[in-house]
Amino acid sequence: MKFVERLRLPAASVCAVLGGLLATQPAPAATDNLPGISDNIFGLYDHFVYTQTNDSANAVVGFRRDQLGNLTPVPGSPFATGGTGVFDPTGILGPFDADQQLAVDRDRFLLFVVNAGSNTIAVFHIVPLNGSLVPVQGSPFPSGGINPISVGVRGDQLVIINQNQNQANPASVNKQTPNIVTRHITFEGGLVELLDDTSLPLPQGSSPSQALTTNTGAFVFDPEFAPPAQAPANPPFPVGTLASYRLSPTGKLTPTSGNPPAAFASTAAPGVLTASPLGSWASPVARELYVGVTGQSALATFTWNDEGNPSFQSLVPLTGKAVCWVRVNHTGTRVYTSNTGSHTVDTLDIVTDPARPIDLSNSAPIGGPQGTATLELEVDPTDAFIYVVSQSDAAGGTATTPPTTRATIPNKLHVLKVSPDGNSLTEVGTGTPIPTINPAAKIHGVAVF
């Protein structure tokens, strides 16, 4: 690998890139200037949501969300990523058990997308005002491993999890190890490896699920799901863990003093935690980490010390079943969980005590009574909407073979409206179908700009 000189992002470079893109864009419609909640140059009526088809020819599908929560495709959608997705023909745990397959860099107007089947990361410029995507020169870029499934952005650094559970890749089938990798973002939006950028091997069969960066400290958290189906043939056998790392400004990733991490179950009193972690999210205003414990249909809370070592605080049983993915709103007042087993989303209050969330409500089944399992979710920058993806009910199939059972329910992107008091969610419609080229493809990941 050729190392390059460290490149920082001057503000003028952002203006130059966006200026060139804006020069070719039509003027905004009159509704773009309506007054509303605003967290940046965009208002309530100007946010965009993206998911990926995870197809044989992977693509990003983009939508503009209006003030009522309705979605309209952005111009040019879908946008080819230049890579391929990943398939799970046998339906084992692991390949779809991940989060942050897409990530937004709001400062640089960039969208990062994993190509889980071709071991690359696609990077796009996000065009303001209409949400279209323009590939960064040189995209897609090598992920530094096999089967990238999660990307986390912090400053000019990108953290990548390569899960190595792609059943179509001989290296994955031969049980090679996953890894966690750091790369730097250039002022053009490309990805480069600098001298201190890191590649750390992770335990074979550990099924790392997420590259979670935090606002309250330069730390990275990675729940390792360790499903039995991915266990190596010989010991040591993996156990579910919550790994943590320090991320230096130069890109060096160092395991915290608590690593190798203890078994997840041993972080609490005996018998409290009896299943592995999957999805997680950190409060934007406090040292609070919320972790989905799928096998217990519960949410665990952790804090962490100055070294980045997490410590257990509480376990909250939820009404939703199979709690997988987690998000916190931007004001740090609510936690949302995507519950795959009941295809619902729970709302939890963290104002009263951030360490002991209160389960307020269970949303109506996502997609109506015939909905399918909910997966990743994301909170709108205004905190007024939640986005959730659900996969089709097709079974079997690969990048080159059709599914053994054709879908009766399509892949969908759903919009949930947050009530004025923040205590409940209501779905807008029953979801927007996301077409794929391969009928076996199952979408995953969601990001909002």
Backbone hydrogen bonds in HBPLUS format (Angstrom, degrees):
<---DONOR---> <-ACCEPTOR-->    atom                        ^
c    i                          cat <-CA-CA->   ^        H-A-AA   ^      H-
h    n   atom  resd res      DA  || num        DHA   H-A  angle D-A-AA Bond
n    s   type  num  typ     dist DA aas  dist angle  dist       angle   num
A0013-SER N   A0010-PRO O   2.97 MM   3  5.46 137.6  2.15 109.5 120.7     1
A0014-VAL N   A0011-ALA O   3.12 MM   3  5.40 122.5  2.47 103.2 116.2     2
A0015-CYS N   A0011-ALA O   3.24 MM   4  6.64 163.1  2.27 153.0 156.9     3
A0016-ALA N   A0012-ALA O   2.90 MM   4  6.10 152.7  1.97 145.5 153.3     4
A0017-VAL N   A0013-SER O   2.96 MM   4  6.18 164.7  1.98 150.9 154.2     5
A0018-LEU N   A0014-VAL O   2.90 MM   4  6.07 176.7  1.90 159.9 161.0     6
A0019-GLY N   A0015-CYS O   2.72 MM   4  5.62 146.1  1.83 139.1 149.8     7
A0020-GLY N   A0016-ALA O   3.16 MM   4  6.29 156.5  2.21 142.8 147.2     8
A0021-LEU N   A0017-VAL O   3.20 MM   4  6.52 152.3  2.28 143.4 151.1     9
A0022-LEU N   A0018-LEU O   2.79 MM   4  5.92 163.4  1.82 153.8 158.3    10
A0023-ALA N   A0019-GLY O   3.11 MM   4  6.15 139.1  2.28 139.8 149.2    11
A0024-THR N   A0021-LEU O   3.29 MM   3  5.93 155.1  2.35 113.1 118.7    12
A0025-GLN N   A0022-LEU O   3.00 MM   3  5.08 165.1  2.03 109.9 114.7    13
A0032-ASP N   A0029-ALA O   2.95 MM   3  5.55 156.0  2.01 116.5 124.0    14
A0033-ASN N   A0030-ALA O   3.20 MM   3  5.95 163.6  2.22 120.2 124.0    15
A0034-LEU N   A0031-THR O   3.26 MM   3  5.35 168.5  2.28 110.4 111.1    16
A0044-LEU N   A0037-ILE O   2.77 MM   7  5.06 100.7  2.41 145.0 163.9    17
A0046-ASP N   A0043-GLY O   3.09 MM   3  5.32 168.0  2.11 118.5 119.0    18
A0065-ARG N   A0047-HIS O   3.11 MM  18  5.97 174.7  2.11 167.2 167.0    19
A0449-PHE N   A0048-PHE O   2.73 MM 401  5.13 162.6  1.75 153.9 159.6    20
A0049-VAL N   A0063-PHE O   2.94 MM  14  5.35 154.5  2.01 143.8 152.2    21
A0063-PHE N   A0049-VAL O   2.90 MM  14  5.35 150.0  1.99 154.3 163.6    22
A0050-TYR N   A0447-ALA O   2.79 MM 397  5.28 161.7  1.83 159.8 163.8    23
A0447-ALA N   A0050-TYR O   2.94 MM 397  5.28 151.2  2.03 146.1 153.2    24
A0051-THR N   A0061-VAL O   3.09 MM  10  5.49 154.8  2.16 149.5 157.3    25
A0061-VAL N   A0051-THR O   2.83 MM  10  5.49 164.6  1.85 154.4 159.7    26
A0053-THR N   A0059-ALA O   2.84 MM   6  5.50 159.7  1.88 156.7 163.7    27
A0085-GLY N   A0055-ASP O   2.75 MM  30  4.90 154.8  1.81 150.7 152.9    28
A0058-ASN N   A0083-GLY O   2.92 MM  25  5.66 142.8  2.06 138.8 146.6    29
A0081-THR N   A0058-ASN O   3.16 MM  23  5.75 169.8  2.17 132.6 132.3    30
A0060-VAL N   A0079-PHE O   2.83 MM  19  5.05 158.7  1.87 138.3 142.3    31
A0079-PHE N   A0060-VAL O   2.78 MM  19  5.05 157.9  1.82 145.5 152.9    32
A0074-VAL N   A0062-GLY O   3.06 MM  12  5.59 160.6  2.10 121.2 123.7    33
A0064-ARG N   A0072-THR O   2.69 MM   8  5.16 160.7  1.73 149.1 154.0    34
A0072-THR N   A0064-ARG O   2.93 MM   8  5.16 149.6  2.02 140.7 150.6    35
A0066-ASP N   A0070-ASN O   2.97 MM   4  5.49 160.4  2.01 153.2 159.3    36
A0069-GLY N   A0066-ASP O   3.01 MM   3  5.32 155.4  2.07 110.2 118.1    37
A0077-SER N   A0074-VAL O   3.21 MM   3  5.80 166.8  2.22 140.3 141.0    38
A0117-GLY N   A0084-THR O   2.91 MM  33  4.90 151.9  1.99 130.3 128.1    39
A0091-GLY N   A0088-ASP O   3.13 MM   3  5.35 154.6  2.20 108.8 116.6    40
A0097-ASP N   A0094-GLY O   3.00 MM   3  4.91 155.9  2.06 106.7 114.4    41
A0099-ASP N   A0209-SER O   3.02 MM 110  6.23 147.8  2.13 174.4 165.0    42
A0151-VAL N   A0100-GLN O   2.89 MM  51  5.75 151.1  1.97 149.6 153.4    43
A0114-VAL N   A0101-GLN O   3.04 MM  13  5.56 155.2  2.10 160.9 165.7    44
A0103-ALA N   A0112-PHE O   2.94 MM   9  5.17 150.9  2.02 142.7 148.7    45
A0112-PHE N   A0103-ALA O   2.79 MM   9  5.17 172.4  1.80 161.8 164.5    46
A0105-ASP N   A0110-LEU O   2.88 MM   5  5.03 168.0  1.90 143.4 146.3    47
A0109-PHE N   A0105-ASP O   2.95 MM   4  5.85 114.5  2.39 144.7 162.1    48
A0110-LEU N   A0105-ASP O   3.12 MM   5  5.03 165.7  2.14 138.2 142.2    49
A0126-ILE N   A0109-PHE O   2.79 MM  17  5.19 165.6  1.81 142.1 142.7    50
A0111-LEU N   A0124-PHE O   2.90 MM  13  5.13 150.4  1.99 144.0 151.0    51
A0124-PHE N   A0111-LEU O   2.90 MM  13  5.13 154.5  1.97 145.8 154.0    52
A0113-VAL N   A0122-ALA O   2.86 MM   9  5.07 154.4  1.92 151.7 155.2    53
A0122-ALA N   A0113-VAL O   2.79 MM   9  5.07 154.3  1.86 161.3 160.6    54
A0115-ASN N   A0120-THR O   2.85 MM   5  5.21 152.5  1.92 166.5 157.2    55
A0118-SER N   A0115-ASN O   3.19 MM   3  5.61 150.0  2.28 110.8 119.1    56
A0119-ASN N   A0115-ASN O   3.04 MM   4  5.92 113.3  2.50 158.1 170.5    57
A0143-SER N   A0119-ASN O   3.10 MM  24  5.53 156.0  2.16 134.3 129.2    58
A0121-ILE N   A0141-PHE O   2.69 MM  20  5.14 152.4  1.76 148.0 157.7    59
A0141-PHE N   A0121-ILE O   2.82 MM  20  5.14 164.1  1.84 139.9 140.4    60
A0136-VAL N   A0123-VAL O   2.92 MM  13  5.65 173.9  1.93 142.2 141.6    61
A0125-HIS N   A0134-VAL O   2.72 MM   9  5.05 168.9  1.73 153.7 152.8    62
A0134-VAL N   A0125-HIS O   2.96 MM   9  5.05 153.9  2.03 141.7 149.6    63
A0127-VAL N   A0132-SER O   2.86 MM   5  5.25 176.7  1.86 160.1 160.4    64
A0131-GLY N   A0127-VAL O   2.90 MM   4  5.15 138.0  2.08 165.7 166.6    65
A0139-SER N   A0136-VAL O   2.98 MM   3  5.52 164.5  2.00 141.5 142.4    66
A0164-ASN N   A0146-ILE O   2.98 MM  18  5.00 131.4  2.22 139.9 144.0    67
A0163-GLN N   A0147-ASN O   2.85 MM  16  5.51 138.9  2.02 148.2 138.8    68
A0149-ILE N   A0161-ILE O   2.91 MM  12  5.96 161.2  1.95 164.8 168.4    69
A0161-ILE N   A0150-SER O   2.96 MM  11  5.20 161.8  1.99 148.3 150.9    70
A0152-GLY N   A0159-VAL O   2.83 MM   7  4.97 153.1  1.90 142.5 150.3    71
A0159-VAL N   A0152-GLY O   2.79 MM   7  4.97 168.2  1.80 152.1 156.3    72
A0154-ARG N   A0157-GLN O   3.03 MM   3  5.28 166.0  2.05 148.0 149.9    73
A0157-GLN N   A0154-ARG O   2.96 MM   3  5.28 152.9  2.03 124.9 133.3    74
A0185-ILE N   A0156-ASP O   2.83 MM  29  5.08 160.4  1.87 139.4 141.9    75
A0158-LEU N   A0183-ARG O   2.81 MM  25  5.20 163.3  1.84 150.6 151.4    76
A0183-ARG N   A0158-LEU O   2.90 MM  25  5.20 148.4  2.00 148.4 158.0    77
A0160-ILE N   A0181-VAL O   2.78 MM  21  5.05 165.8  1.80 151.9 155.8    78
A0181-VAL N   A0160-ILE O   2.86 MM  21  5.05 164.3  1.88 150.9 156.3    79
A0162-ASN N   A0179-ASN O   2.95 MM  17  5.34 173.4  1.95 160.6 162.5    80
A0179-ASN N   A0162-ASN O   3.04 MM  17  5.34 154.4  2.11 142.1 150.1    81
A0169-ASN N   A0166-ASN O   2.98 MM   3  5.47 165.3  2.01 118.3 123.2    82
A0172-SER N   A0169-ASN O   2.95 MM   3  5.39 125.6  2.25 111.2 124.6    83
A0173-VAL N   A0169-ASN O   3.07 MM   4  6.39 162.5  2.10 155.7 161.3    84
A0174-ASN N   A0170-PRO O   2.88 MM   4  6.03 143.4  2.01 144.4 153.8    85
A0176-GLN N   A0171-ALA O   3.23 MM   5  5.87 162.6  2.26 162.6 164.6    86
A0175-LYS N   A0172-SER O   2.96 MM   3  5.18 154.6  2.02 114.1 115.7    87
A0202-LEU N   A0178-PRO O   2.92 MM  24  5.33 164.7  1.94 136.4 133.8    88
A0180-ILE N   A0200-LEU O   2.97 MM  20  5.35 152.5  2.04 146.3 154.5    89
A0200-LEU N   A0180-ILE O   2.89 MM  20  5.35 166.2  1.91 158.2 159.2    90
A0182-THR N   A0198-THR O   2.87 MM  16  5.26 147.1  1.98 149.9 152.2    91
A0184-HIS N   A0192-VAL O   2.89 MM   8  5.33 176.7  1.89 162.8 163.7    92
A0192-VAL N   A0184-HIS O   2.94 MM   8  5.33 156.3  2.00 146.5 154.2    93
A0186-THR N   A0190-GLY O   2.89 MM   4  5.23 161.7  1.93 142.1 148.3    94
A0189-GLY N   A0186-THR O   2.93 MM   3  5.09 152.5  2.00 105.3 114.3    95
A0197-ASP N   A0194-LEU O   3.09 MM   3  5.33 149.2  2.19 107.1 116.6    96
A0206-SER N   A0203-PRO O   3.05 MM   3  5.37 153.1  2.12 138.0 133.8    97
A0226-ALA N   A0206-SER O   2.82 MM  20  4.24 142.1  1.96 126.0 126.0    98
A0225-PHE N   A0207-SER O   3.10 MM  18  5.36 147.1  2.21 139.5 130.2    99
A0209-SER N   A0223-PRO O   3.01 MM  14  5.86 152.3  2.09 164.8 170.7   100
A0212-LEU N   A0221-PHE O   3.07 MM   9  5.11 158.8  2.12 163.0 157.7   101
A0221-PHE N   A0212-LEU O   2.84 MM   9  5.11 156.8  1.90 144.6 151.2   102
A0247-LEU N   A0218-ALA O   2.91 MM  29  5.37 167.9  1.92 146.8 146.2   103
A0220-VAL N   A0245-TYR O   2.92 MM  25  5.07 152.3  2.00 138.4 143.3   104
A0245-TYR N   A0220-VAL O   2.87 MM  25  5.07 143.3  2.01 147.6 156.3   105
A0222-ASP N   A0243-ALA O   2.92 MM  21  5.08 162.9  1.95 142.4 144.3   106
A0243-ALA N   A0222-ASP O   3.03 MM  21  5.08 150.5  2.12 143.8 135.5   107
A0224-GLU N   A0241-THR O   2.79 MM  17  5.16 175.5  1.79 159.1 158.4   108
A0241-THR N   A0224-GLU O   3.09 MM  17  5.16 143.8  2.23 130.7 141.5   109
A0230-GLN N   A0227-PRO O   2.96 MM   3  5.70 157.5  2.01 123.8 130.0   110
A0231-ALA N   A0228-PRO O   3.08 MM   3  5.19 167.3  2.09 110.7 114.5   111
A0264-PHE N   A0240-GLY O   2.66 MM  24  5.52 168.9  1.67 157.5 153.4   112
A0256-THR N   A0244-SER O   3.19 MM  12  5.93 168.2  2.21 132.9 132.4   113
A0246-ARG N   A0254-THR O   2.79 MM   8  5.18 163.1  1.82 152.4 155.1   114
A0254-THR N   A0246-ARG O   2.94 MM   8  5.18 163.8  1.97 150.0 155.3   115
A0248-SER N   A0252-LYS O   2.95 MM   4  5.24 173.2  1.96 152.8 154.4   116
A0251-GLY N   A0248-SER O   2.99 MM   3  5.35 163.9  2.02 114.6 119.8   117
A0259-ASN N   A0256-THR O   2.92 MM   3  5.63 160.5  1.96 128.2 129.0   118
A0266-SER N   A0263-ALA O   2.87 MM   3  5.40 141.0  2.02 113.6 124.9   119
A0267-THR N   A0264-PHE O   3.12 MM   3  5.55 167.2  2.14 115.2 119.1   120
A0272-VAL N   A0269-ALA O   3.08 MM   3  5.77 162.9  2.11 146.4 146.4   121
A0278-LEU N   A0292-GLY O   3.06 MM  14  5.70 140.6  2.22 157.5 165.4   122
A0279-GLY N   A0324-CYS O   2.84 MM  45  5.46 128.1  2.11 160.0 165.9   123
A0292-GLY N   A0279-GLY O   2.82 MM  13  5.27 165.1  1.84 149.9 155.1   124
A0281-TRP N   A0290-TYR O   2.94 MM   9  5.42 141.2  2.10 145.5 157.0   125
A0290-TYR N   A0281-TRP O   2.88 MM   9  5.42 177.4  1.88 161.7 162.5   126
A0283-SER N   A0288-GLU O   2.87 MM   5  5.41 163.5  1.90 158.0 162.3   127
A0289-LEU N   A0302-PHE O   2.75 MM  13  4.98 165.2  1.77 153.0 153.6   128
A0302-PHE N   A0289-LEU O   2.82 MM  13  4.98 152.6  1.89 148.2 155.5   129
A0291-VAL N   A0300-ALA O   2.82 MM   9  5.08 168.5  1.84 155.2 158.5   130
A0300-ALA N   A0291-VAL O   2.83 MM   9  5.08 168.4  1.84 157.5 156.7   131
A0293-VAL N   A0298-ALA O   2.91 MM   5  5.30 171.2  1.92 159.8 157.1   132
A0296-GLN N   A0293-VAL O   3.10 MM   3  5.68 149.0  2.20 115.3 124.3   133
A0298-ALA N   A0293-VAL O   3.36 MM   5  5.30 164.5  2.39 134.4 139.0   134
A0297-SER N   A0294-THR O   3.11 MM   3  5.15 160.4  2.15 107.1 113.3   135
A0318-LEU N   A0297-SER O   3.04 MM  21  5.99 168.5  2.05 156.8 153.6   136
A0299-LEU N   A0316-VAL O   2.92 MM  17  5.12 159.3  1.96 137.8 142.9   137
A0316-VAL N   A0299-LEU O   2.80 MM  17  5.12 167.0  1.82 147.1 151.6   138
A0301-THR N   A0314-SER O   2.91 MM  13  5.30 159.2  1.95 149.8 152.1   139
A0313-GLN N   A0301-THR O   2.79 MM  12  5.40 149.2  1.89 162.2 151.7   140
A0303-THR N   A0311-SER O   3.02 MM   8  5.46 154.3  2.09 150.8 155.9   141
A0311-SER N   A0303-THR O   2.76 MM   8  5.46 152.0  1.84 148.9 152.8   142
A0305-ASN N   A0309-ASN O   3.24 MM   4  5.64 148.9  2.34 134.6 138.8   143
A0308-GLY N   A0305-ASN O   2.93 MM   3  5.27 156.1  1.99 110.6 118.5   144
A0341-GLY N   A0321-LYS O   2.86 MM  20  4.67 127.7  2.13 128.9 132.0   145
A0340-THR N   A0322-ALA O   2.94 MM  18  5.39 125.9  2.24 161.1 145.6   146
A0324-CYS N   A0338-SER O   2.99 MM  14  5.87 167.8  2.00 159.0 161.6   147
A0338-SER N   A0325-TRP O   2.79 MM  13  5.06 159.9  1.83 141.5 147.9   148
A0327-ARG N   A0336-TYR O   2.92 MM   9  5.23 147.6  2.02 150.4 156.0   149
A0336-TYR N   A0327-ARG O   2.75 MM   9  5.23 165.3  1.77 156.5 159.7   150
A0329-ASN N   A0334-ARG O   3.06 MM   5  5.71 159.3  2.10 152.8 158.2   151
A0332-GLY N   A0329-ASN O   3.15 MM   3  5.47 160.0  2.19 109.5 115.7   152
A0350-ILE N   A0333-THR O   3.06 MM  17  5.19 169.7  2.07 135.0 133.2   153
A0335-VAL N   A0348-LEU O   2.91 MM  13  4.98 155.5  1.97 138.0 145.6   154
A0348-LEU N   A0335-VAL O   2.81 MM  13  4.98 152.3  1.88 154.1 157.9   155
A0337-THR N   A0346-ASP O   3.14 MM   9  5.20 152.0  2.22 132.8 140.1   156
A0346-ASP N   A0337-THR O   3.04 MM   9  5.20 144.3  2.17 139.3 147.4   157
A0339-ASN N   A0344-THR O   2.88 MM   5  5.30 174.9  1.88 163.5 162.3   158
A0343-HIS N   A0339-ASN O   2.93 MM   4  5.53 114.1  2.38 148.6 166.4   159
A0344-THR N   A0339-ASN O   3.36 MM   5  5.30 150.8  2.45 132.9 139.3   160
A0366-ILE N   A0343-HIS O   2.73 MM  23  5.63 163.5  1.76 160.8 165.8   161
A0363-SER N   A0345-VAL O   3.06 MM  18  5.44 165.9  2.08 142.4 146.5   162
A0347-THR N   A0361-SER O   3.17 MM  14  5.52 158.2  2.22 146.6 149.8   163
A0360-LEU N   A0347-THR O   2.80 MM  13  5.60 153.9  1.87 151.9 160.7   164
A0349-ASP N   A0358-ILE O   2.78 MM   9  5.02 153.2  1.86 147.2 148.1   165
A0358-ILE N   A0349-ASP O   2.99 MM   9  5.02 157.7  2.04 138.3 145.5   166
A0356-ARG N   A0353-ASP O   2.91 MM   3  5.37 156.5  1.96 118.4 125.9   167
A0368-GLY N   A0365-PRO O   3.10 MM   3  5.39 146.8  2.22 135.7 131.1   168
A0371-GLY N   A0368-GLY O   2.99 MM   3  5.30 154.7  2.05 125.5 123.9   169
A0375-LEU N   A0389-VAL O   2.78 MM  14  5.53 159.8  1.82 172.2 167.4   170
A0389-VAL N   A0376-GLU O   3.10 MM  13  5.87 157.4  2.15 165.1 170.8   171
A0378-GLU N   A0387-TYR O   2.85 MM   9  5.20 144.2  1.98 143.4 151.5   172
A0387-TYR N   A0378-GLU O   2.81 MM   9  5.20 168.8  1.83 159.2 162.9   173
A0380-ASP N   A0385-PHE O   2.95 MM   5  5.29 176.1  1.95 151.1 150.1   174
A0383-ASP N   A0380-ASP O   2.84 MM   3  5.15 160.5  1.88 118.0 124.8   175
A0418-VAL N   A0384-ALA O   2.98 MM  34  5.24 178.5  1.98 137.8 138.1   176
A0386-ILE N   A0416-LEU O   2.79 MM  30  4.95 152.1  1.87 143.5 151.5   177
A0416-LEU N   A0386-ILE O   2.73 MM  30  4.95 162.5  1.76 156.6 159.9   178
A0388-VAL N   A0414-HIS O   3.04 MM  26  5.09 156.6  2.10 131.9 138.2   179
A0414-HIS N   A0388-VAL O   2.72 MM  26  5.09 171.8  1.73 164.3 166.3   180
A0390-SER N   A0412-LYS O   2.97 MM  22  5.32 159.9  2.02 151.6 153.0   181
A0412-LYS N   A0390-SER O   2.92 MM  22  5.32 166.9  1.94 151.9 154.3   182
A0393-ASP N   A0409-ILE O   3.27 MM  16  5.77 144.8  2.40 147.1 152.4   183
A0395-ALA N   A0405-THR O   3.02 MM  10  4.98 158.2  2.07 137.2 143.3   184
A0404-THR N   A0395-ALA O   2.81 MM   9  5.82 125.3  2.12 140.8 157.5   185
A0405-THR N   A0395-ALA O   3.15 MM  10  4.98 162.6  2.18 141.1 140.1   186
A0398-THR N   A0401-THR O   3.03 MM   3  4.99 152.1  2.11 124.8 133.1   187
A0434-ILE N   A0411-ASN O   2.84 MM  23  5.36 156.8  1.90 134.3 136.5   188
A0413-LEU N   A0432-THR O   2.95 MM  19  5.15 151.4  2.03 135.6 143.2   189
A0432-THR N   A0413-LEU O   2.81 MM  19  5.15 171.5  1.82 145.9 146.1   190
A0428-VAL N   A0415-VAL O   2.82 MM  13  5.60 170.7  1.83 160.7 161.1   191
A0417-LYS N   A0426-THR O   2.73 MM   9  5.21 169.9  1.74 151.2 148.3   192
A0426-THR N   A0417-LYS O   3.00 MM   9  5.21 148.7  2.10 137.3 147.2   193
A0419-SER N   A0424-SER O   2.98 MM   5  5.52 165.3  2.01 157.2 155.8   194
A0422-GLY N   A0419-SER O   2.80 MM   3  5.03 155.0  1.86 112.7 121.2   195
A0441-ALA N   A0438-ASN O   3.00 MM   3  5.48 164.7  2.03 119.1 124.1   196
